[in-house]
């Protein structure tokens, strides 16, 4: 059985290394170990960046949904309190200030998402390149050894 985000071939995830407090060393001959370790660690970095991006997008979605619900709740409760014809929540300075604060928090959340995702996305191409390079070196080694791994 594999732990969270553990690759089928036994590569640890960043979470597993943090949780377990060690990096598992798989028995290999020295040449395969050097290339395999490079492949495994670059895969780990790539996998971690992808999952961080997805996790951040999920957190953003939950945060924005909460803010939208806060706005709806504020509008609904204020309409129930003041039933004058034509009255809108924006007519009350306190409610207007609260709505503007919610809008500002939504804007800040969008900026934080962009900042976080931009930083993480910048790591993906290099990690993918390193992973593919290590994978291809292993393929060449295996071909030269007659397919044994």
C-alpha positions as CSV (number, residue, x, y, z in Angstrom):
1,X,0.0,0.0,0.0
2,X,1.3,3.4,-0.9
3,X,1.0,6.5,1.3
4,X,-0.3,9.9,0.1
5,X,1.1,10.8,-3.2
6,X,3.6,8.0,-3.3
7,X,4.4,7.0,-6.8
8,X,3.7,3.4,-7.8
9,X,7.4,2.6,-8.1
10,X,7.9,3.5,-4.4
11,X,9.2,7.1,-4.7
12,X,8.5,9.0,-1.5
13,X,6.5,12.2,-1.5
14,X,7.7,15.3,0.3
15,X,4.9,14.8,2.9
16,X,6.2,11.3,3.6
17,X,9.8,12.5,4.1
18,X,8.6,15.2,6.5
19,X,6.3,12.8,8.3
20,X,8.7,9.9,8.5
21,X,11.8,12.0,9.1
22,X,14.0,10.1,6.7
23,X,14.6,9.5,3.0
24,X,14.2,5.8,2.1
25,X,17.1,4.4,0.2
26,X,16.3,1.6,-2.2
27,X,19.0,-1.0,-2.9
28,X,20.5,-0.5,-6.3
29,X,23.9,-0.8,-8.0
30,X,25.9,2.5,-7.7
31,X,25.3,3.7,-11.3
32,X,21.6,2.9,-11.3
33,X,21.4,4.5,-7.8
34,X,22.9,7.8,-9.0
35,X,20.5,8.0,-12.0
36,X,17.6,6.6,-10.1
37,X,18.0,8.9,-7.2
38,X,18.1,11.9,-9.6
39,X,14.9,10.6,-11.4
40,X,13.1,10.0,-8.1
41,X,14.0,13.3,-6.5
42,X,13.2,15.3,-9.6
43,X,9.9,13.5,-9.8
44,X,9.2,14.3,-6.2
45,X,9.8,18.0,-6.8
46,X,7.6,18.0,-9.9
47,X,4.9,16.1,-8.2
48,X,5.0,18.3,-5.1
49,X,4.8,21.5,-7.2
50,X,1.8,20.2,-9.1
51,X,0.0,19.2,-5.9
52,X,0.8,22.5,-4.2
53,X,-0.8,24.3,-7.2
54,X,-3.9,22.1,-7.0
55,X,-4.1,22.5,-3.3
56,X,-3.8,26.3,-3.5
57,X,-6.5,26.4,-6.2
58,X,-8.8,24.4,-3.9
59,X,-8.1,26.6,-1.0
60,X,-8.8,29.7,-3.2
61,X,-12.1,28.2,-4.3
62,X,-13.2,27.5,-0.7
63,X,-12.1,30.9,0.5
64,X,-14.0,32.7,-2.3
65,X,-17.1,30.5,-1.8
66,X,-17.0,31.6,1.9
67,X,-16.7,35.2,1.0
68,X,-19.6,35.0,-1.5
69,X,-21.7,33.3,1.1
70,X,-20.8,36.1,3.6
71,X,-21.9,38.7,1.1
72,X,-25.2,36.9,0.4
73,X,-25.8,36.4,4.2
74,X,-25.2,40.1,4.8
75,X,-27.5,41.2,2.0
76,X,-30.2,38.8,3.0
77,X,-30.1,39.7,6.7
78,X,-30.0,43.5,6.0
79,X,-33.1,43.2,3.6
80,X,-35.0,41.3,6.3
81,X,-34.2,44.2,8.8
82,X,-35.2,47.0,6.5
83,X,-38.2,46.3,4.2
84,X,-38.7,49.8,2.8
85,X,-39.6,49.7,-0.9
86,X,-36.6,50.3,-3.1
87,X,-34.1,50.1,-0.3
88,X,-30.8,48.3,-1.0
89,X,-28.1,47.2,1.4
90,X,-25.7,49.6,-0.2
91,X,-28.0,52.5,1.1
92,X,-26.7,51.8,4.7
93,X,-23.1,53.1,5.2
94,X,-22.2,50.3,7.6
95,X,-23.5,47.6,5.3
96,X,-21.8,49.2,2.4
97,X,-18.5,49.3,4.3
98,X,-18.9,45.6,5.1
99,X,-19.6,44.8,1.4
100,X,-16.6,46.7,0.4
101,X,-14.5,44.9,2.9
102,X,-15.7,41.5,1.4
103,X,-14.9,42.8,-2.1
104,X,-11.4,43.8,-0.9
105,X,-10.8,40.4,0.7
106,X,-11.9,38.7,-2.6
107,X,-9.4,40.9,-4.5
108,X,-6.6,40.1,-2.0
109,X,-7.4,36.4,-2.3
110,X,-7.1,36.6,-6.1
111,X,-3.8,38.4,-5.8
112,X,-2.5,35.9,-3.3
113,X,-3.6,33.0,-5.6
114,X,-1.8,34.6,-8.5
115,X,1.4,35.2,-6.5
116,X,1.5,31.7,-5.0
117,X,0.6,30.0,-8.3
118,X,3.1,32.0,-10.3
119,X,5.9,31.1,-8.0
120,X,5.0,27.4,-8.0
121,X,4.5,27.3,-11.8
122,X,7.9,28.7,-12.4
123,X,9.4,25.6,-10.9
124,X,7.5,23.1,-13.1
125,X,9.3,23.4,-16.4
126,X,12.8,22.9,-14.9
127,X,11.7,20.0,-12.7
128,X,10.0,18.4,-15.7
129,X,13.2,18.8,-17.8
130,X,15.4,17.3,-15.1
131,X,13.0,14.4,-14.6
132,X,12.8,13.6,-18.3
133,X,16.6,13.9,-18.6
134,X,17.1,11.5,-15.7
135,X,14.5,9.1,-17.1
136,X,16.2,9.1,-20.5
137,X,19.6,8.4,-18.9
138,X,18.1,5.4,-17.1
139,X,16.5,4.2,-20.4
140,X,20.0,4.4,-22.1
141,X,21.6,2.5,-19.2
142,X,19.0,-0.2,-19.3
143,X,19.3,-0.5,-23.1
144,X,23.1,-0.8,-22.8
145,X,22.8,-3.5,-20.2
146,X,20.4,-5.5,-22.3
147,X,17.2,-4.4,-20.7
148,X,18.1,-5.4,-17.1
149,X,17.2,-2.9,-14.4
